[in-house]
């Protein structure tokens, strides 16, 4: 009887371990390779660039999300780890959080993957406008001051705001090229959102940006 119980305990441990491994695997979503072909030319995208505040609730595909995030600040020179958007002194201090219906994710540009931060729908918390809670994607641009080294806070504030602007404009141009709708948003209740996202004190929310298909 003792041997049977020991065997059962060992089997239960293996099952728990397997469940833990599966849970860990689900915390990272590998995105498909971004597509480099198609879309409008740069001049056409600039002509079409606009702000929209009405969105379809239809979810973006994994491919569309991959294209969008790569355009925002993906790695375009893998040999050096450099991005589609510049940052001061190449600190790459702006993290892009992605609020989807099934959870909050952090974009890992080097792996082209989404790392699950919270299995909660935080879309409504990302802004005060009524459309944010139903739009499929809300990006939150967060400056990680720890990555910027020992420089004065006003310098960190200036460069993180500037660098966020580059990323946001990349999103605008991709959306114009791909026929998506977007709006960058400063009307964000930052302190409650930072708490909900479990951000550290040296992480600062700069802006949010909503992305989706145009409302029909």
PyMOL commands that set and color helices and strands:
alter all, ss='L'
color gray80, all
select helices_A, chain A and resi 2-25+42-48+62-73+88-90+123-126+130-133+145-148+153-178+190-196
alter helices_A, ss='H'
color red, helices_A
select strands_A, chain A and resi 28-30+75-77+82-83+94-100+103-108+113-118+137-144+180-185+203-213
alter strands_A, ss='S'
color yellow, strands_A
deselect
rebuild
show_as cartoon
